Amino acid sequence: MERRRHPTDRRAHAVHLLPAGRRLHAEADAVVSGFESGLLGGLDPAEAATFVALMKRVSEHAGLDQDVHPGLRTPDTPDTPGTPDTPNAPDTPKAPASRS
């Protein structure tokens, strides 16, 4: 990557991919595409699109729509609702209700 001055805003810089970064991005894209094909291979294109849209909605509802998967968060990553390290995470076990 390379930082360059923004063409119209002297206060800002823009980050640009260099050729090696473009190649790495293409390789990563191919790996992701292969994984998705294997995972969704049993579905027709319309079913696959529906599945992905539903999973996105579930993730957003669970608070997992952030850029960093909760399992990959570091101590300096800000907590967001729904992550396993916060008390209101959907997968946090709740105490059974007492019967009186």
DRENGU-667470 format. One record per residue (C-alpha): x, y, z; residue number from 1; chain. Coordinates in Angstrom, 1 decimal. Layout:
<bapa <X, Y, Z>, NUM, 'A'>
...
# end
This chain:
<bapa <0.0, 0.0, 0.0>, 1, 'A'>
<bapa <1.0, 3.5, -0.6>, 2, 'A'>
<bapa <-0.1, 6.8, 1.0>, 3, 'A'>
<bapa <-0.7, 9.7, -1.5>, 4, 'A'>
<bapa <-1.9, 13.2, -0.9>, 5, 'A'>
<bapa <-5.6, 13.6, -1.7>, 6, 'A'>
<bapa <-5.9, 15.4, -5.1>, 7, 'A'>
<bapa <-8.2, 18.2, -3.8>, 8, 'A'>
<bapa <-7.9, 18.1, 0.0>, 9, 'A'>
<bapa <-4.5, 19.1, 1.2>, 10, 'A'>
<bapa <-5.3, 17.9, 4.8>, 11, 'A'>
<bapa <-6.0, 14.3, 3.7>, 12, 'A'>
<bapa <-4.1, 11.3, 2.3>, 13, 'A'>
<bapa <-5.5, 8.5, 0.3>, 14, 'A'>
<bapa <-4.3, 4.9, 0.5>, 15, 'A'>
<bapa <-3.7, 3.1, -2.8>, 16, 'A'>
<bapa <-2.9, -0.6, -3.5>, 17, 'A'>
<bapa <0.4, -1.3, -5.2>, 18, 'A'>
<bapa <0.6, -4.1, -7.8>, 19, 'A'>
<bapa <1.6, -6.7, -5.2>, 20, 'A'>
<bapa <-1.5, -5.7, -3.2>, 21, 'A'>
<bapa <-3.7, -6.1, -6.2>, 22, 'A'>
<bapa <-2.3, -9.6, -6.8>, 23, 'A'>
<bapa <-2.8, -10.6, -3.2>, 24, 'A'>
<bapa <-6.4, -9.3, -3.3>, 25, 'A'>
<bapa <-7.0, -11.3, -6.5>, 26, 'A'>
<bapa <-5.6, -14.4, -4.8>, 27, 'A'>
<bapa <-7.7, -13.9, -1.7>, 28, 'A'>
<bapa <-10.8, -13.3, -3.8>, 29, 'A'>
<bapa <-10.2, -16.6, -5.6>, 30, 'A'>
<bapa <-9.9, -18.4, -2.3>, 31, 'A'>
<bapa <-13.1, -16.9, -1.0>, 32, 'A'>
<bapa <-15.0, -17.6, -4.2>, 33, 'A'>
<bapa <-13.8, -21.3, -4.1>, 34, 'A'>
<bapa <-15.0, -21.6, -0.4>, 35, 'A'>
<bapa <-18.4, -20.0, -1.2>, 36, 'A'>
<bapa <-18.8, -22.3, -4.2>, 37, 'A'>
<bapa <-18.1, -25.3, -2.0>, 38, 'A'>
<bapa <-20.3, -24.2, 0.7>, 39, 'A'>
<bapa <-23.3, -23.1, -1.5>, 40, 'A'>
<bapa <-22.7, -25.6, -4.3>, 41, 'A'>
<bapa <-25.8, -27.6, -3.4>, 42, 'A'>
<bapa <-28.0, -24.6, -4.0>, 43, 'A'>
<bapa <-29.2, -23.0, -7.2>, 44, 'A'>
<bapa <-28.2, -19.3, -7.7>, 45, 'A'>
<bapa <-31.5, -18.0, -6.4>, 46, 'A'>
<bapa <-31.4, -20.2, -3.3>, 47, 'A'>
<bapa <-27.8, -19.2, -2.6>, 48, 'A'>
<bapa <-28.7, -15.5, -2.9>, 49, 'A'>
<bapa <-31.6, -16.0, -0.5>, 50, 'A'>
<bapa <-29.4, -17.9, 1.9>, 51, 'A'>
<bapa <-26.7, -15.2, 1.9>, 52, 'A'>
<bapa <-29.4, -12.4, 2.4>, 53, 'A'>
<bapa <-30.9, -14.3, 5.3>, 54, 'A'>
<bapa <-27.6, -14.9, 7.0>, 55, 'A'>
<bapa <-26.7, -11.2, 6.7>, 56, 'A'>
<bapa <-30.0, -10.3, 8.4>, 57, 'A'>
<bapa <-29.4, -12.8, 11.2>, 58, 'A'>
<bapa <-25.9, -11.4, 11.7>, 59, 'A'>
<bapa <-27.1, -7.9, 11.8>, 60, 'A'>
<bapa <-29.8, -8.8, 14.3>, 61, 'A'>
<bapa <-27.3, -10.6, 16.5>, 62, 'A'>
<bapa <-25.0, -7.6, 16.4>, 63, 'A'>
<bapa <-22.4, -9.4, 14.3>, 64, 'A'>
<bapa <-22.5, -7.0, 11.4>, 65, 'A'>
<bapa <-19.1, -5.5, 12.3>, 66, 'A'>
<bapa <-16.0, -5.6, 10.1>, 67, 'A'>
<bapa <-14.2, -7.9, 12.6>, 68, 'A'>
<bapa <-15.5, -11.4, 13.5>, 69, 'A'>
<bapa <-15.9, -11.5, 17.3>, 70, 'A'>
<bapa <-13.6, -14.5, 17.5>, 71, 'A'>
<bapa <-10.8, -12.4, 15.9>, 72, 'A'>
<bapa <-11.2, -9.3, 18.1>, 73, 'A'>
<bapa <-8.2, -8.1, 20.0>, 74, 'A'>
<bapa <-8.2, -6.4, 23.5>, 75, 'A'>
<bapa <-8.0, -3.0, 21.7>, 76, 'A'>
<bapa <-11.0, -3.7, 19.5>, 77, 'A'>
<bapa <-14.0, -1.7, 20.8>, 78, 'A'>
<bapa <-16.7, -3.9, 22.2>, 79, 'A'>
<bapa <-20.0, -3.9, 20.4>, 80, 'A'>
<bapa <-23.3, -5.3, 21.5>, 81, 'A'>
<bapa <-23.7, -9.0, 20.7>, 82, 'A'>
<bapa <-20.0, -10.0, 20.8>, 83, 'A'>
<bapa <-19.2, -12.9, 23.1>, 84, 'A'>
<bapa <-17.2, -10.7, 25.4>, 85, 'A'>
<bapa <-20.1, -8.5, 26.3>, 86, 'A'>
<bapa <-22.9, -9.4, 28.7>, 87, 'A'>
<bapa <-25.7, -9.0, 26.2>, 88, 'A'>
<bapa <-24.4, -11.3, 23.6>, 89, 'A'>
<bapa <-27.1, -13.5, 22.2>, 90, 'A'>
<bapa <-25.0, -16.7, 22.8>, 91, 'A'>
<bapa <-24.4, -15.8, 26.5>, 92, 'A'>
<bapa <-25.9, -18.6, 28.6>, 93, 'A'>
<bapa <-28.7, -17.3, 30.8>, 94, 'A'>
<bapa <-29.5, -18.6, 34.2>, 95, 'A'>
<bapa <-32.6, -20.8, 34.2>, 96, 'A'>
<bapa <-35.7, -19.1, 35.5>, 97, 'A'>
<bapa <-36.5, -20.1, 39.0>, 98, 'A'>
<bapa <-39.8, -21.9, 39.6>, 99, 'A'>
<bapa <-41.6, -20.7, 42.7>, 100, 'A'>
# end
